[in-house]
């Protein structure tokens, strides 16, 4: 599995400007790039913000191929969404809806490709500290997001591995050959994750 081809990508050290900006400014930049097209819903704005967000990635030393490698599943989803609106004769929505999703993904990758995951989660945990007064645990929220960041690329990798294995056996059209390894791998992954959390005192162990 190529982690660079997953939705959020993987951090690698770099010397570009984005790598030198503090984490707080990165979160602010992500919001500035994501919210206007989501609020105004104007297709030229969607296109423009995609270009600007991609330019931020490339100007930071992240090459274009790596910047746009968000996984085949996401590209298929965006293409299907655009095709649906084109078929229903709504070309503006064919740009706006998948385009705004793409802006959000690229903006998130501004963070994940330029910042180590522990630093991202520490900053998020600090920002969530006021929620302690309403009974929300910042540590658990940050942990949940950490698990999501780790799990999504892993599960996408299971799909890719199952597809390659099925193709090698000549079973490309066999649904079971695609889904069974994914289900078994996902269950095993969740069990290992649960055991690791319990071992660190972060999970809940129920007695039978």
TANORBEL-V106621 format. One record per residue. N is the residue number from 1. SS is DSSP state (helix for helix, strand for strand, loop for the rest). PHI is phi in whole degrees, 0 to 359 (none if undefined). OMEGA is omega in radians with two decimals (none if undefined). Layout:
BEGIN
n=N ss=SS phi=PHI omega=OMEGA
n=N ss=SS phi=PHI omega=OMEGA
END
This chain:
BEGIN
n=1 ss=loop phi=none omega=3.08
n=2 ss=loop phi=262 omega=-3.08
n=3 ss=helix phi=293 omega=3.09
n=4 ss=helix phi=292 omega=-3.13
n=5 ss=helix phi=267 omega=3.08
n=6 ss=loop phi=274 omega=-3.01
n=7 ss=loop phi=301 omega=-3.06
n=8 ss=loop phi=261 omega=3.12
n=9 ss=loop phi=74 omega=-3.09
n=10 ss=loop phi=229 omega=3.13
n=11 ss=loop phi=293 omega=2.95
n=12 ss=loop phi=228 omega=3.14
n=13 ss=loop phi=302 omega=3.13
n=14 ss=loop phi=207 omega=-3.09
n=15 ss=loop phi=247 omega=-3.12
n=16 ss=loop phi=291 omega=-3.06
n=17 ss=helix phi=298 omega=-3.11
n=18 ss=helix phi=294 omega=3.13
n=19 ss=helix phi=287 omega=-3.10
n=20 ss=helix phi=262 omega=-3.14
n=21 ss=loop phi=283 omega=3.14
n=22 ss=loop phi=293 omega=-3.04
n=23 ss=helix phi=297 omega=3.14
n=24 ss=helix phi=297 omega=3.11
n=25 ss=helix phi=292 omega=3.11
n=26 ss=helix phi=293 omega=3.09
n=27 ss=helix phi=298 omega=3.13
n=28 ss=helix phi=296 omega=3.11
n=29 ss=helix phi=299 omega=3.12
n=30 ss=helix phi=300 omega=3.13
n=31 ss=helix phi=292 omega=-3.13
n=32 ss=helix phi=297 omega=-3.12
n=33 ss=helix phi=279 omega=-3.03
n=34 ss=helix phi=267 omega=-2.96
n=35 ss=helix phi=289 omega=-3.08
n=36 ss=helix phi=305 omega=3.12
n=37 ss=helix phi=293 omega=3.11
n=38 ss=helix phi=290 omega=-3.08
n=39 ss=helix phi=275 omega=-3.00
n=40 ss=helix phi=274 omega=3.06
n=41 ss=loop phi=52 omega=3.12
n=42 ss=loop phi=234 omega=-2.95
n=43 ss=helix phi=299 omega=3.08
n=44 ss=helix phi=298 omega=3.11
n=45 ss=helix phi=292 omega=3.10
n=46 ss=helix phi=300 omega=3.12
n=47 ss=helix phi=298 omega=-3.11
n=48 ss=helix phi=298 omega=-3.11
n=49 ss=helix phi=288 omega=3.01
n=50 ss=helix phi=296 omega=3.13
n=51 ss=helix phi=296 omega=-3.12
n=52 ss=helix phi=296 omega=-3.13
n=53 ss=helix phi=295 omega=3.09
n=54 ss=helix phi=296 omega=3.10
n=55 ss=helix phi=296 omega=3.09
n=56 ss=helix phi=298 omega=3.13
n=57 ss=helix phi=293 omega=-3.07
n=58 ss=helix phi=293 omega=-3.13
n=59 ss=helix phi=291 omega=3.11
n=60 ss=loop phi=267 omega=3.11
n=61 ss=loop phi=95 omega=3.08
n=62 ss=loop phi=267 omega=-3.03
n=63 ss=loop phi=293 omega=-3.02
n=64 ss=helix phi=301 omega=-3.10
n=65 ss=helix phi=300 omega=3.12
n=66 ss=helix phi=289 omega=-3.11
n=67 ss=helix phi=297 omega=-3.05
n=68 ss=loop phi=263 omega=-3.12
n=69 ss=loop phi=276 omega=-3.11
n=70 ss=loop phi=261 omega=3.09
n=71 ss=loop phi=100 omega=-3.10
n=72 ss=helix phi=297 omega=-3.10
n=73 ss=helix phi=296 omega=3.14
n=74 ss=helix phi=294 omega=3.11
n=75 ss=helix phi=296 omega=3.09
n=76 ss=helix phi=295 omega=3.12
n=77 ss=helix phi=298 omega=3.14
n=78 ss=helix phi=295 omega=3.12
n=79 ss=helix phi=295 omega=3.12
n=80 ss=helix phi=295 omega=3.13
n=81 ss=helix phi=297 omega=3.12
n=82 ss=helix phi=295 omega=-3.13
n=83 ss=helix phi=297 omega=3.13
n=84 ss=helix phi=301 omega=-3.12
n=85 ss=helix phi=289 omega=3.07
n=86 ss=helix phi=292 omega=3.12
n=87 ss=helix phi=295 omega=3.13
n=88 ss=loop phi=273 omega=3.05
n=89 ss=loop phi=60 omega=3.09
n=90 ss=loop phi=231 omega=-3.04
n=91 ss=helix phi=297 omega=3.13
n=92 ss=helix phi=297 omega=3.12
n=93 ss=helix phi=294 omega=3.11
n=94 ss=helix phi=295 omega=3.06
n=95 ss=helix phi=267 omega=-2.99
n=96 ss=helix phi=293 omega=-3.01
n=97 ss=helix phi=292 omega=3.08
n=98 ss=helix phi=293 omega=-3.14
n=99 ss=helix phi=294 omega=3.12
n=100 ss=helix phi=291 omega=3.05
n=101 ss=helix phi=298 omega=-3.13
n=102 ss=helix phi=294 omega=3.07
n=103 ss=helix phi=301 omega=-3.12
n=104 ss=helix phi=297 omega=3.13
n=105 ss=helix phi=293 omega=3.11
n=106 ss=helix phi=299 omega=3.14
n=107 ss=helix phi=295 omega=3.09
n=108 ss=helix phi=295 omega=3.13
n=109 ss=helix phi=290 omega=2.99
n=110 ss=helix phi=303 omega=3.12
n=111 ss=helix phi=281 omega=-2.95
n=112 ss=helix phi=289 omega=-3.13
n=113 ss=loop phi=277 omega=-3.06
n=114 ss=loop phi=245 omega=-3.05
n=115 ss=loop phi=223 omega=3.07
n=116 ss=loop phi=300 omega=-3.11
n=117 ss=helix phi=303 omega=3.12
n=118 ss=helix phi=302 omega=3.12
n=119 ss=helix phi=293 omega=3.08
n=120 ss=helix phi=299 omega=-3.07
n=121 ss=helix phi=286 omega=3.08
n=122 ss=helix phi=298 omega=3.13
n=123 ss=helix phi=295 omega=3.13
n=124 ss=helix phi=294 omega=3.13
n=125 ss=helix phi=297 omega=3.10
n=126 ss=helix phi=295 omega=-3.13
n=127 ss=helix phi=294 omega=-3.09
n=128 ss=loop phi=269 omega=-3.10
n=129 ss=helix phi=306 omega=3.13
n=130 ss=helix phi=300 omega=-3.12
n=131 ss=helix phi=288 omega=3.08
n=132 ss=helix phi=299 omega=-3.08
n=133 ss=helix phi=287 omega=3.07
n=134 ss=helix phi=248 omega=3.01
n=135 ss=loop phi=88 omega=3.13
n=136 ss=loop phi=265 omega=3.13
n=137 ss=loop phi=270 omega=3.10
n=138 ss=helix phi=303 omega=3.14
n=139 ss=helix phi=298 omega=-3.12
n=140 ss=helix phi=291 omega=3.10
n=141 ss=helix phi=296 omega=3.13
n=142 ss=helix phi=297 omega=3.12
n=143 ss=helix phi=295 omega=3.11
n=144 ss=helix phi=300 omega=3.14
n=145 ss=helix phi=293 omega=3.10
n=146 ss=helix phi=298 omega=3.11
n=147 ss=helix phi=296 omega=3.12
n=148 ss=helix phi=296 omega=-3.12
n=149 ss=helix phi=298 omega=3.13
n=150 ss=helix phi=282 omega=-2.98
n=151 ss=helix phi=282 omega=-3.07
n=152 ss=helix phi=301 omega=3.10
n=153 ss=helix phi=299 omega=-3.13
n=154 ss=helix phi=296 omega=-3.11
n=155 ss=helix phi=292 omega=3.07
n=156 ss=helix phi=297 omega=3.09
n=157 ss=helix phi=297 omega=3.08
n=158 ss=helix phi=298 omega=3.09
n=159 ss=helix phi=300 omega=-3.12
n=160 ss=helix phi=297 omega=-3.13
n=161 ss=helix phi=296 omega=3.14
n=162 ss=helix phi=295 omega=3.12
n=163 ss=helix phi=296 omega=3.13
n=164 ss=helix phi=294 omega=3.13
n=165 ss=helix phi=294 omega=3.12
n=166 ss=helix phi=296 omega=3.12
n=167 ss=helix phi=295 omega=3.14
n=168 ss=helix phi=295 omega=3.13
n=169 ss=loop phi=267 omega=-3.11
n=170 ss=loop phi=72 omega=-3.09
n=171 ss=loop phi=242 omega=-3.08
n=172 ss=loop phi=301 omega=-3.05
n=173 ss=loop phi=264 omega=3.13
n=174 ss=loop phi=273 omega=-3.10
n=175 ss=helix phi=297 omega=-3.13
n=176 ss=helix phi=298 omega=3.14
n=177 ss=helix phi=297 omega=3.11
n=178 ss=helix phi=275 omega=-2.97
n=179 ss=helix phi=274 omega=-3.05
n=180 ss=helix phi=300 omega=3.12
n=181 ss=helix phi=298 omega=3.13
n=182 ss=helix phi=294 omega=-3.13
n=183 ss=helix phi=297 omega=-3.13
n=184 ss=helix phi=296 omega=3.12
n=185 ss=helix phi=294 omega=3.14
n=186 ss=helix phi=294 omega=3.12
n=187 ss=helix phi=296 omega=3.13
n=188 ss=helix phi=298 omega=3.14
n=189 ss=helix phi=296 omega=-3.13
n=190 ss=helix phi=294 omega=3.11
n=191 ss=helix phi=294 omega=3.12
n=192 ss=helix phi=296 omega=3.13
n=193 ss=helix phi=295 omega=3.12
n=194 ss=helix phi=298 omega=3.12
n=195 ss=helix phi=296 omega=3.13
n=196 ss=helix phi=294 omega=3.13
n=197 ss=helix phi=294 omega=3.12
n=198 ss=helix phi=297 omega=-3.13
n=199 ss=helix phi=297 omega=3.14
n=200 ss=loop phi=262 omega=3.10
n=201 ss=loop phi=74 omega=-3.10
n=202 ss=loop phi=253 omega=3.13
n=203 ss=loop phi=253 omega=3.12
n=204 ss=loop phi=245 omega=-3.12
n=205 ss=loop phi=255 omega=-3.10
n=206 ss=loop phi=261 omega=3.10
n=207 ss=loop phi=269 omega=-3.10
n=208 ss=loop phi=271 omega=none
END
